[in-house]
């Protein structure tokens, strides 16, 4: 095998974005940019573009299981990234597979609402996500609206954000990487990493743009970095840096002002 060929595999279990900016498509581009072999299990099909989601279709559970088995039976999967899991039945199938297969790392992006406001998680699935997936996660990567849903309370300032990161970890995940882009203030965008009893932060200048696929890209970049051997905190901080550069280099391929990330222009150099 060529020395530059990827040898470790990362698996994304998520929804497909027909517009190519988020979901499975963003995950696979991120894996490739990090020189990691990307596998995919499609947990939902979406009709989607930069302006929103127009339809969602969830595959039969037997087919979902078949995809999962096909990946785990043949590949050395170093990390799993979880994205859009639309209902409790999907979550149960995925959780049971993770418990059986026991991958080294699980990165959970608790996708609930799209950037455009479309609801991507059924109400009955929220309890299943809290009880079945969070305890299996090496790290969860919620944005502030998702953290509010998981905790059942508002988060309005940086002090409440710090408390939320600690409380989210108490729900069962090994670590929390809480994204601060939705915080309504004039400061830098600050993300918080909470593990054990400590909370660390990483900040970037706020970019004046509206983007699509940032959460998917961040979580898949963390998974890719774990495949490349980075420690969990380092994997999260490197992924945050990667997303910031990908946003700076982003472009607008659709008929809206929404920016799609430049996954390859932000690729790590080593």
SERO-856099 format. One record per atom (N, C-alpha, C, O): x, y, z. Coordinates in pm, whole numbers, padded with zeros to 5 digits, always signed. Each point is the difference from the previous one (the first is absolute). Layout:
BEGIN
XYZ
...
This chain:
BEGIN
+00085-00120+00000
-00085+00120+00000
+00088+00124+00000
+00104+00005+00065
-00148+00095-00139
+00072+00126-00005
+00010+00061+00140
-00095-00004+00077
+00211+00063-00047
+00023+00053+00134
-00096+00114+00034
-00022+00029+00117
-00034+00034-00220
-00089+00113+00026
-00147-00040+00002
-00087+00086+00019
+00058-00213-00038
-00138-00046-00001
-00054-00010+00142
+00073-00041+00090
-00200+00078-00067
-00057-00013+00134
-00017-00146+00038
-00041-00081-00082
+00073+00047+00206
-00010-00138+00047
-00101-00016+00113
-00044-00112+00027
+00007+00220+00039
-00100-00007+00106
-00134+00043-00056
-00007+00085-00090
-00101-00143+00143
-00134+00030-00049
-00082+00070+00106
+00006-00036+00118
-00082+00135-00159
-00099+00066+00084
-00137-00024-00061
-00016+00004-00122
-00083-00030+00206
-00136-00028-00046
-00092+00113+00042
-00003+00038+00117
-00072+00015-00211
-00107+00095+00032
-00134-00070-00012
-00029-00066-00099
-00053+00082+00202
-00138-00049+00000
-00086+00125+00012
-00009+00060+00107
-00054-00022-00216
-00063+00132-00004
-00100+00006-00116
-00030-00100-00063
-00019+00221+00038
-00091+00022-00110
+00073+00048-00124
+00104+00066+00009
-00159-00099-00124
+00054+00047-00127
-00056+00137-00033
-00120+00022+00014
+00205+00070-00057
-00041+00135-00042
+00013+00008-00152
+00111+00002-00053
-00224+00004-00016
+00004+00004-00146
+00069+00125-00052
+00044+00002-00115
-00033+00103+00197
+00069+00122-00040
+00149-00004+00018
+00071+00091-00044
-00020-00195+00109
+00145-00022+00010
+00073+00082+00103
+00122-00009+00009
-00193+00090+00071
+00070+00087+00094
+00011-00051+00141
+00085+00045+00076
-00171-00140-00039
-00005-00050+00137
-00014-00152-00003
+00014-00062-00105
-00041+00003+00221
-00029-00142+00009
+00111-00089-00052
+00119+00032+00010
-00160-00145-00064
+00094-00101-00049
+00101+00061-00097
+00119-00032+00005
-00167+00120-00093
+00089+00056-00102
+00110+00085+00065
+00116-00010-00039
-00151+00094+00135
+00101+00080+00070
+00095-00089+00079
+00120+00026+00006
-00173-00132+00055
+00083-00090+00079
+00106-00068-00087
+00117-00005+00037
-00160-00047-00151
+00094-00071-00087
+00106+00095-00056
+00116-00039-00014
-00155+00162-00018
+00099+00097-00047
+00101+00031+00113
+00119+00015-00026
-00169-00004+00147
+00089+00028+00114
+00096-00115+00024
+00119+00023+00022
-00169-00146-00025
+00089-00116+00016
+00108+00000-00107
+00118-00020+00030
-00158+00043-00154
+00097-00002-00110
+00104+00110+00016
+00118-00021-00027
-00162+00139+00071
+00094+00110+00020
+00104-00031+00107
+00112+00053-00002
-00151-00139+00098
+00092-00039+00107
+00075-00129-00031
+00068-00055+00087
-00080+00006-00210
+00069-00122-00043
-00044-00122+00081
+00082-00085+00036
-00211+00077-00009
-00060-00112+00070
-00103-00063-00093
-00076+00071-00066
+00073-00204+00059
-00098-00068-00085
-00139+00014+00061
-00020-00032+00117
-00074+00080-00196
-00134+00025+00051
-00100-00107-00037
-00011-00040-00116
-00063-00008+00216
-00111-00093-00017
-00129+00072+00035
+00002+00095+00078
-00114-00137-00135
-00126+00068+00029
-00115-00098+00014
-00013-00095-00077
-00069+00121+00177
-00128-00066+00019
-00106+00109-00004
+00000+00090+00084
-00090-00098-00181
-00102+00103-00018
-00120-00032+00089
-00074-00095-00025
+00057+00177+00129
-00110-00019+00095
-00125+00078-00039
-00107-00023+00056
+00121+00114-00151
-00115+00076-00052
+00039+00057-00135
+00116+00032-00024
-00214-00019-00062
+00016+00071-00127
-00072+00133+00013
-00115+00005+00045
+00181+00104-00084
-00068+00129+00001
+00001+00061-00139
+00097-00012-00075
-00207+00077+00041
-00004+00089-00116
+00036+00137+00054
-00078+00059+00075
+00193-00008-00112
+00056+00115+00070
+00087+00083-00093
+00063-00053-00091
-00062+00185+00114
+00091+00089-00070
+00042+00109+00098
-00025-00013+00120
+00087+00119-00169
+00051+00101+00092
-00112+00077+00069
+00023+00066+00101
-00144-00073-00155
-00110+00077+00058
-00084-00079+00098
-00085+00058+00068
+00107-00190-00058
-00075-00075+00099
-00021-00145-00039
+00046-00047-00104
-00118-00025+00191
-00035-00141-00019
-00145-00007-00044
-00088+00058+00064
+00062-00128-00175
-00136-00008-00053
-00066-00135+00025
-00123-00010-00007
+00202-00095+00034
-00057-00131+00028
+00104-00088+00067
+00120+00017-00020
-00168-00111+00102
+00087-00095+00070
-00058-00140-00015
-00121-00019+00015
+00207-00078-00046
-00042-00139-00010
+00095-00086+00081
+00121+00005-00021
-00174-00084+00113
+00081-00089+00084
-00004-00141-00058
-00109-00051-00026
+00224-00014+00005
+00000-00133-00061
-00056-00106+00096
-00005+00024+00120
-00035-00139-00172
-00044-00110+00087
+00112-00042+00094
+00118+00007-00035
-00155-00053+00155
+00102-00035+00100
+00085-00119-00043
+00118-00006+00035
-00175-00087-00109
+00081-00113-00048
+00111+00048-00092
+00111-00053+00002
-00141+00154-00083
+00102+00053-00090
+00104+00081+00077
+00118-00005-00033
-00161+00077+00135
+00094+00072+00085
+00097-00098+00065
+00121+00024+00002
-00173-00135+00052
+00086-00101+00061
+00096-00060-00103
+00116-00025+00030
-00165+00002-00151
+00084-00059-00105
+00117+00092-00033
+00112-00047-00019
-00137+00179+00013
+00109+00095-00024
+00103-00005+00113
+00121-00004-00025
-00170+00005+00148
+00090-00004+00115
+00085-00126-00001
+00122+00007+00020
-00184-00121-00042
+00074-00127-00002
+00102-00002-00112
+00111-00049+00018
-00147+00102-00135
+00092+00001-00113
+00128+00076+00035
+00110-00042-00037
-00125+00153+00106
+00118+00080+00036
+00083-00067+00109
+00122-00011-00013
-00186-00032+00119
+00074-00056+00113
+00060-00137-00032
+00102-00038+00059
-00163-00037-00152
+00051-00134-00032
+00129+00004-00080
+00076-00098+00001
-00048+00208-00070
+00112+00000-00094
+00110+00101+00033
+00113-00016-00046
-00143+00119+00125
+00096+00109+00017
+00043+00014+00146
-00075-00029+00093
+00198+00076-00077
+00052+00038+00132
-00045+00142+00026
+00063+00095-00046
-00172-00079+00119
-00061+00131+00022
+00059+00060+00127
-00025-00048+00110
+00102+00155-00129
+00067+00062+00114
-00090+00098+00074
+00017+00020+00120
-00113+00041-00190
-00090+00097+00064
-00132+00002-00075
-00006-00018-00122
-00101+00041+00197
-00134+00011-00057
-00053+00139+00030
+00008+00048+00113
-00063+00017-00215
-00067+00130+00015
-00149-00021-00019
-00043-00059-00100
-00037+00106+00196
-00145-00010-00007
-00059+00136-00030
+00031+00098+00067
-00117-00092-00168
-00066+00124-00036
-00150-00013+00012
-00050-00035+00106
-00022+00062-00214
-00146+00001+00003
-00055-00141+00018
+00013-00084-00089
-00075+00058+00204
-00068-00125+00030
-00143+00040+00036
-00027+00046+00111
-00065-00063-00205
-00125+00073+00002
-00101-00045+00105
-00083+00080+00042
+00088-00207+00001
-00101-00046+00094
+00056-00102+00098
+00115-00043-00013
-00196+00006+00111
+00046-00088+00107
+00038-00139-00053
+00093-00062+00052
-00162+00015-00154
+00030-00132-00056
+00139-00001-00063
+00076-00095+00019
-00043+00200-00093
+00134+00011-00059
+00106+00006+00110
+00102-00068-00007
-00128+00149+00108
+00096+00013+00111
+00022-00134+00068
+00114-00034+00033
-00219-00043-00012
+00015-00131+00066
+00085-00095-00083
+00085-00070+00054
-00109+00066-00186
+00080-00087-00087
+00147+00040+00003
+00088-00086+00011
-00061+00215-00019
+00138+00048+00001
+00065-00028+00135
+00114-00047+00006
-00184+00076+00103
+00055-00022+00134
+00032-00148+00023
+00105-00033+00055
-00194-00055-00098
+00023-00143+00018
+00124-00045-00078
+00077-00083+00048
-00059+00138-00168
+00118-00035-00080
+00128+00050+00068
+00099-00073+00005
-00101+00195+00045
+00119+00054+00067
+00034-00082+00125
+00117-00024+00028
-00219-00018+00047
+00024-00082+00118
+00061-00134-00038
+00085-00053+00072
-00129-00002-00184
+00051-00130-00045
+00139+00010-00061
+00087-00082+00029
-00065+00182-00111
+00125+00012-00076
+00110+00073+00078
+00118-00023-00024
-00156+00110+00116
+00092+00072+00089
+00116+00069-00073
+00116-00033+00025
-00145+00129-00113
+00108+00078-00060
+00072+00082+00106
-00058+00034+00104
+00184-00001-00130
+00081+00070+00099
-00055+00138+00031
+00003+00043+00116
-00054+00028-00217
-00048+00137+00019
-00136+00019-00067
-00024-00049-00110
-00063+00120+00180
-00130+00037-00055
-00017+00151+00019
+00002+00050+00113
-00019+00022-00223
-00021+00145+00001
-00147+00024-00034
-00044-00030-00111
-00031+00084+00207
-00143+00021-00017
-00032+00147-00024
+00017+00084+00088
-00063-00054-00209
-00055+00132-00032
-00151-00012+00013
-00064-00057-00088
+00005+00109+00196
-00143-00022+00026
-00088+00087-00089
-00058+00098+00046
+00049-00135-00173
-00071+00079-00100
-00150-00003+00031
-00061-00107+00005
+00003+00225+00016
-00142+00010+00032
-00075+00094-00092
-00113-00026-00039
+00178+00137+00003
-00061+00101-00086
+00104+00046-00100
+00114+00025+00037
-00152-00013-00165
+00093+00045-00102
+00026+00150+00015
-00073+00070+00071
+00177-00022-00138
+00032+00143+00002
-00118+00084-00047
-00021+00111+00050
-00056-00164-00144
-00114+00075-00055
-00123-00007+00090
-00100+00067-00026
+00107-00149+00134
-00112-00009+00093
-00084-00125-00014
-00094-00018+00077
+00124-00069-00173
-00078-00122-00018
+00028-00098+00114
+00115-00021+00037
-00222-00038+00018
+00014-00095+00110
+00047-00134-00055
-00061-00055-00092
+00170+00002+00147
+00061-00123-00052
-00005-00114+00101
+00052-00108-00028
-00112+00130+00144
-00009-00104+00103
-00141-00002+00056
-00052+00103+00042
-00011-00221-00042
-00133-00011+00056
+00005+00018+00151
+00100-00031+00064
-00210+00083-00007
-00004+00027+00144
+00030-00124+00082
+00069+00008+00102
-00119-00123-00145
+00019-00124+00075
+00145-00046+00001
+00038-00084+00082
+00043+00137-00172
+00139-00043-00011
+00092+00071+00098
+00111-00046+00024
-00155+00157+00033
+00087+00076+00090
+00037-00083+00122
+00116-00001+00042
-00213-00068+00017
+00028-00086+00115
+00095-00112-00038
+00091-00033+00076
-00111-00026-00194
+00087-00108-00045
+00142+00050-00020
+00096-00071+00031
-00081+00193-00084
+00134+00055-00018
+00068+00019+00136
+00117-00034+00016
-00190+00088+00081
+00058+00023+00132
+00042-00131+00066
+00109-00009+00057
-00195-00092-00064
+00023-00121+00078
+00080-00107-00073
+00070-00079+00064
-00079+00074-00197
+00065-00108-00074
+00132+00042-00064
+00095-00079-00004
-00088+00204-00046
+00120+00040-00074
+00101+00077+00083
+00120-00024-00012
-00166+00116+00096
+00095+00080+00077
+00097-00085+00083
+00118+00031+00005
-00166-00138+00060
+00095-00082+00078
+00103-00074-00085
+00102-00046+00053
-00126+00034-00183
+00093-00070-00088
+00100+00095-00066
+00094-00045-00066
-00112+00176+00085
+00078+00099-00074
+00134+00030+00067
+00007+00021+00120
+00097-00021-00202
+00130+00051+00046
-00008+00150+00018
+00059+00055+00094
-00132+00011-00183
-00022+00145+00009
-00129+00033-00073
-00030-00060-00103
-00046+00155+00156
-00117+00052-00069
+00030+00144-00041
+00074+00070+00068
-00133-00027-00181
+00036+00130-00058
-00124+00087-00025
-00021+00041-00114
-00060-00012+00214
-00121+00079-00024
+00030+00147-00023
+00098+00053+00052
-00184+00013-00130
-00001+00146+00000
-00092+00044+00114
-00057-00084+00070
+00041+00213-00051
-00077+00047+00115
-00148-00038-00007
-00055-00041+00102
-00014+00054-00217
-00140-00045-00005
-00014-00149+00033
-00096-00040+00067
+00189-00042-00114
-00006-00144+00031
+00027-00024+00149
-00065-00084+00062
+00160+00158-00006
+00027-00013+00144
-00122+00040+00081
-00031-00063+00102
-00040+00168-00145
-00121+00041+00070
-00106-00109-00002
-00067-00023+00101
+00051-00045-00214
-00097-00110-00008
+00041-00116+00089
-00084-00059+00068
+00211+00025-00067
+00047-00111+00082
-00014+00029+00149
-00031-00090+00078
+00054+00215-00039
-00005+00036+00142
-00136+00052+00044
-00030+00002+00120
-00053+00041-00216
-00130+00053+00035
+00004+00138+00062
-00084+00033+00084
+00182+00050-00124
+00008+00137+00053
+00071+00090-00100
+00069-00048-00090
-00086+00179+00106
+00065+00098-00086
+00147+00018+00039
+00038-00021+00115
+00043+00060-00215
+00141+00033+00022
+00021+00136-00065
-00001+00011-00123
+00020+00094+00204
-00003+00135-00055
+00132+00075+00012
+00015+00106-00061
+00081-00157+00137
+00127+00071+00012
+00113-00101+00021
-00024-00120+00006
+00146+00172+00005
+00116-00088+00007
+00006-00079+00130
+00047-00114+00001
-00093+00172+00108
-00002-00073+00126
-00097-00118-00007
+00031-00110+00047
-00149+00133-00107
-00097-00109-00015
+00051-00105-00099
-00030-00118+00014
+00105+00161-00114
+00059-00094-00095
+00100-00092+00071
+00001-00121-00025
+00081+00176+00111
+00097-00081+00075
-00072-00100+00091
+00039-00116+00008
-00143+00162+00061
-00077-00090+00084
-00067-00110-00082
-00008-00115+00042
-00039+00152-00160
-00066-00097-00087
+00097-00109-00045
-00037-00117-00006
+00160+00155-00026
+00099-00100-00042
+00022-00103+00110
+00011-00120-00028
-00003+00166+00151
+00019-00091+00113
-00122-00089+00020
+00013-00120+00024
-00132+00179-00033
-00123-00077+00021
-00026-00099-00113
-00054-00108+00024
+00092+00144-00145
-00015-00094-00112
+00086-00124+00022
-00043-00112-00027
+00164+00133+00075
+00086-00115+00026
-00059-00090+00108
+00017-00122-00004
-00087+00181+00099
-00062-00078+00106
-00111-00092-00052
-00040-00094+00069
-00009+00120-00190
-00101-00087-00060
+00058-00134-00044
-00075-00094-00027
+00209+00084+00020
+00058-00131-00028
+00111-00007-00101
+00070-00101-00007
-00050+00206-00073
+00108-00002-00099
+00135+00012+00069
+00012+00060+00107
+00090-00118-00169
+00135+00010+00054
+00050+00144+00000
+00069+00042+00093
-00102+00034-00199
+00042+00139-00012
-00104+00076-00081
-00082-00060-00070
+00087+00192+00080
-00092+00089-00072
+00082+00107-00070
+00088+00061+00060
-00118-00038-00189
+00056+00113-00072
-00118+00087-00041
-00066-00026-00100
+00040+00130+00179
-00118+00084-00017
+00035+00119-00089
+00090+00078+00032
-00162-00064-00143
+00029+00102-00100
-00072+00131+00034
-00118+00000+00033
+00192+00111-00043
-00054+00127+00044
-00045+00095-00108
-00024+00117+00028
+00013-00164-00151
-00032+00090-00110
-00135+00068+00011
-00019+00108-00056
-00077-00169+00128
-00134+00059+00011
-00012+00099+00115
-00105+00062+00015
+00209-00046+00064
-00009+00093+00112
-00015+00143-00051
+00077+00045-00085
-00177+00025+00136
-00030+00134-00051
+00082+00105+00074
-00051+00068+00089
+00177-00054-00124
+00083+00108+00052
+00096+00044-00109
+00001-00057-00109
+00079+00157+00137
+00088+00058-00101
+00143-00052+00007
+00087+00047-00072
-00064-00144+00159
+00136-00051+00017
+00036-00106-00102
-00077-00029-00091
+00196-00028+00109
+00042-00112-00083
-00094-00118+00018
-00074-00007+00098
+00077-00086-00194
-00072-00127+00016
+00087-00091+00087
+00113-00033-00037
-00167-00006+00151
+00075-00083+00094
-00067-00136+00013
-00119-00009+00027
+00197-00097-00047
-00045-00137+00021
+00060-00052+00130
+00113+00034+00034
-00189-00115+00039
+00045-00051+00130
+00016-00151-00004
-00085-00072-00053
+00196+00025+00109
+00025-00144+00014
-00006-00034+00148
+00078+00052+00080
-00171-00140-00044
-00018-00041+00139
+00028-00149+00013
-00062-00082-00068
+00156+00048+00157
+00032-00139+00028
+00047-00009+00144
+00069+00090+00050
-00106-00199+00018
+00033-00014+00142
-00050+00124+00074
-00118+00035-00011
+00205+00032+00085
-00043+00117+00075
+00045+00131-00065
-00016+00107+00059
+00072-00113-00178
+00058+00119-00061
-00080+00045-00121
-00064-00080-00068
+00068+00212+00041
-00060+00058-00119
+00106+00087-00067
+00057+00089+00062
-00031-00117-00191
+00096+00079-00078
-00075+00068-00114
-00109-00042-00037
+00169+00147-00019
-00068+00071-00108
+00094+00029-00115
+00122+00009+00017
-00181+00006-00135
+00072+00042-00119
-00086+00106-00068
-00122-00018-00012
+00182+00126-00032
-00075+00112-00057
+00052+00036-00138
+00119-00014-00029
-00210+00060-00058
+00032+00049-00133
-00079+00128-00025
-00109+00017+00056
+00162+00072-00139
-00077+00120-00035
-00132-00038-00066
-00006-00092-00081
-00100+00164+00117
-00131-00027-00059
-00003+00045-00145
+00036+00114-00031
-00079-00203-00058
-00009+00031-00142
-00143+00046-00032
-00096-00060+00047
+00084+00164-00124
-00131+00056-00031
-00058-00069-00123
+00001+00054-00111
-00049-00175+00132
-00059-00077-00108
-00094-00104+00058
+00002-00028+00120
-00086-00029-00207
-00090-00107+00038
+00040-00124-00077
+00011+00003-00122
+00011-00114+00195
+00059-00118-00063
-00085-00124+00022
-00090-00003+00084
+00121-00099-00160
-00073-00127-00001
+00102-00113+00012
+00095-00007-00077
-00117-00083+00175
+00085-00117+00012
+00113+00012+00100
+00088-00086+00004
-00087+00192+00078
+00111+00017+00094
+00001-00107+00108
+00106-00052+00035
-00224+00017+00018
-00005-00100+00106
+00042-00137-00048
+00074-00071+00069
-00120+00032-00187
+00038-00130-00058
+00151-00004-00022
+00066-00098+00032
-00013+00206-00086
+00142+00006-00032
+00084-00006+00126
+00102-00070+00003
-00141+00142+00101
+00076-00003+00125
+00005-00140+00057
+00109-00049+00033
-00222-00017-00021
-00003-00133+00061
+00080-00101-00083
+00071-00083+00057
-00083+00090-00189
+00075-00094-00083
+00150+00031+00002
+00081-00091-00013
-00044+00219+00029
+00141+00034+00014
+00057-00054+00131
+00115-00045+00004
-00195+00049+00103
+00044-00060+00126
+00025-00149-00019
+00102-00053+00043
-00197-00015-00107
+00015-00144-00024
+00125-00029-00083
+00075-00093+00029
-00053+00173-00133
+00117-00019-00084
+00129+00022+00079
+00096-00076-00015
-00094+00178+00099
+00119+00027+00082
+00027-00113+00098
+00116-00031+00027
-00221-00030+00026
+00018-00115+00088
+00059-00118-00077
+00084-00074+00052
-00128+00057-00175
+00058-00105-00086
+00149+00025-00023
+00078-00095-00013
-00040+00220+00007
+00140+00037-00027
+00085-00003+00126
+00120+00028-00005
-00180-00062+00120
+00078-00020+00120
+00001+00115+00099
+00071-00008+00100
-00147+00115-00124
-00003+00111+00093
-00077-00038+00126
-00095-00079-00006
+00136+00136+00120
-00077-00014+00123
-00133+00072-00017
-00013+00087-00085
-00086-00123+00168
-00136+00049-00021
-00008+00153+00004
-00060+00060-00090
+00118+00003+00190
-00005+00146+00008
+00070+00062-00120
-00053+00094-00060
+00170-00144+00023
+00073+00052-00116
-00080-00019-00129
+00001+00086-00087
-00071-00202+00077
-00082-00027-00118
-00113+00103-00012
-00031+00044-00111
-00029-00007+00223
-00108+00099-00001
+00051+00138-00037
-00061+00069-00082
+00174-00027+00142
+00052+00132-00028
+00050+00012-00144
-00018+00103-00064
+00082-00210+00013
+00045+00002-00139
-00119+00007-00095
+00007+00066-00104
-00117-00135+00139
-00120+00004-00083
-00063+00139+00000
-00049+00046-00103
+00052+00021+00217
-00052+00137+00008
+00080+00094-00089
-00057+00084-00069
+00189-00098+00072
+00086+00080-00089
-00032-00029-00147
-00008+00092-00082
-00010-00219+00051
-00028-00042-00138
-00131+00062-00051
-00005+00050-00112
-00099-00054+00195
-00128+00056-00041
+00011+00151-00022
-00060+00053-00094
+00136+00015+00178
+00015+00144-00015
+00065+00034-00136
-00046+00090-00070
+00150-00163+00035
+00066+00025-00129
-00093-00037-00116
-00007+00071-00100
-00064-00184+00115
-00092-00042-00106
-00111+00103-00021
-00046+00019-00113
+00004+00046+00220
-00099+00109-00012
+00060+00122-00068
-00063+00061-00087
+00185-00025+00125
+00066+00114-00063
+00013-00021-00151
-00010+00095-00078
+00033-00218+00037
+00020-00033-00141
-00131-00042-00068
+00002-00042-00115
-00113+00052+00186
-00127-00050-00051
-00048+00071-00125
+00052+00105-00038
-00151-00163-00025
-00051+00050-00128
-00152-00016-00002
-00057-00065+00087
-00008+00125-00185
-00146+00000-00011
-00043-00062-00133
-00015+00072-00099
-00004-00202+00094
-00035-00064-00128
-00148+00006-00033
-00038-00018-00116
-00047+00043+00215
-00144+00003-00023
-00053+00139-00028
+00077+00093-00020
-00209-00080+00019
-00063+00128-00032
-00032+00081+00127
-00071+00100-00007
+00124-00143+00120
-00017+00076+00124
+00135+00059+00040
+00100-00019-00070
-00098+00089+00182
+00124+00056+00052
+00071-00096+00096
+00100+00038+00062
-00149-00160-00051
+00057-00097+00094
+00135-00049-00052
+00014-00035-00117
+00084+00033+00207
+00136-00043-00034
+00015-00150+00023
-00043-00052+00103
+00104-00015-00198
+00043-00140+00013
+00149-00001+00034
+00076+00076-00060
-00036-00159+00152
+00140-00004+00043
+00091-00055-00110
-00040-00088-00077
+00161+00140+00072
+00103-00052-00090
+00079-00105+00077
+00100+00031+00065
-00144-00157-00074
+00059-00106+00080
+00145-00029-00038
+00082-00031+00086
-00051+00041-00214
+00136-00036-00043
+00095+00118+00009
+00120-00020+00020
-00170+00142-00034
+00086+00116+00016
+00051+00017+00141
+00100+00067+00023
-00171-00130+00074
+00041+00009+00141
+00073-00123+00047
+00026-00013+00119
+00007-00079-00211
+00059-00129+00039
+00128+00016+00079
+00082+00086-00033
-00061-00166+00138
+00125+00004+00076
+00117-00039-00087
-00014-00080-00093
+00131+00135+00123
+00117-00023-00085
+00084-00118+00045
+00094-00039-00069
-00127-00018+00183
+00078-00116+00047
-00088-00105+00058
+00048-00104+00045
